[in-house]
Amino acid sequence: MPWILRVQVVRQQTNPFPALHPYQVILHHDTCNAYPDEVVDKLRGVITSLGLVDALEIASEAWQRDQAVIVTCPKEIAELYQSRLRAAGLAITIGAS
């Protein structure tokens, strides 16, 4: 009896929603806001999940090093944070991480 070899072709499905590339929301040091109190209040007012200690560390790093990463998130959320933090008077940019 001859052997019958079966070949099954498996097609790899591509994900229609590839992983979103992370973006960093960056706080820049400026002379318009009182550090750290005013900056911490504005950061926590927009990014409600940000704790007091984290906000203080971010403000302190921006003061000492001229910039600090606030959060890393998908681009759309980074753009939302950027527009809200700018409206609050902070110097904010976003960039791919």
C-alpha positions in Angstrom: 0.0 0.0 0.0 1.6 3.3 -1.0 2.0 6.1 1.5 -0.1 9.2 0.9 1.5 12.4 2.1 -0.9 15.2 2.9 0.3 18.8 2.9 -1.7 21.3 4.7 -1.1 24.9 3.9 -1.6 27.2 6.8 -2.0 30.8 6.0 -0.7 33.3 8.5 -3.2 35.9 9.1 -1.9 39.5 9.4 -3.1 41.6 12.2 -5.3 44.4 10.9 -4.4 46.4 14.0 -0.6 46.3 14.4 0.8 47.3 17.8 0.8 51.0 18.2 4.2 52.7 18.4 4.8 54.4 21.7 5.2 58.1 21.9 6.7 60.1 24.8 5.1 63.2 26.2 7.9 65.5 27.1 7.8 68.5 29.5 10.3 71.2 28.8 11.6 73.7 31.3 10.3 77.2 30.9 10.3 80.4 32.8 6.6 81.0 32.7 5.6 78.6 35.4 6.5 78.4 39.1 8.5 75.2 39.8 7.5 72.8 41.2 4.1 73.7 42.6 2.4 75.2 39.6 3.8 72.6 37.2 2.8 69.7 39.5 -0.8 71.0 39.8 -1.1 71.3 36.0 0.4 67.9 35.4 -1.9 66.2 37.8 -4.9 68.2 36.6 -4.5 66.8 33.1 -3.0 63.3 33.8 -5.1 62.2 36.7 -3.4 58.9 37.1 -0.1 60.7 37.9 0.8 60.6 41.6 2.1 63.5 43.6 5.6 62.0 44.0 5.8 61.1 40.3 4.7 64.6 39.3 7.3 66.2 41.6 10.1 64.0 40.1 9.0 65.0 36.6 9.0 68.7 37.4 12.3 68.4 39.2 13.9 66.6 36.3 12.6 69.2 33.8 14.0 72.0 36.0 17.4 70.3 36.3 17.8 68.8 32.8 15.6 71.1 30.7 13.2 68.3 29.8 11.5 65.2 31.3 9.4 62.4 30.0 6.0 62.6 31.6 4.4 59.4 30.1 4.8 57.0 27.2 1.6 56.1 25.4 0.0 55.6 22.0 0.3 58.6 19.6 -3.4 59.6 19.8 -3.3 59.8 23.6 0.1 61.6 23.5 -1.5 64.2 21.2 -4.4 64.6 23.6 -2.1 65.1 26.6 0.0 67.5 24.6 -2.9 69.7 23.6 -4.4 69.8 27.1 -1.0 70.4 28.8 -0.2 73.2 26.3 -3.7 74.7 27.0 -2.7 74.7 30.7 0.4 76.7 29.8 3.2 74.1 29.9 5.9 73.7 27.2 5.1 70.2 25.9 6.3 68.2 22.9 5.7 64.6 21.8 8.1 62.2 20.1 8.4 58.6 19.1 10.2 56.5 21.7 
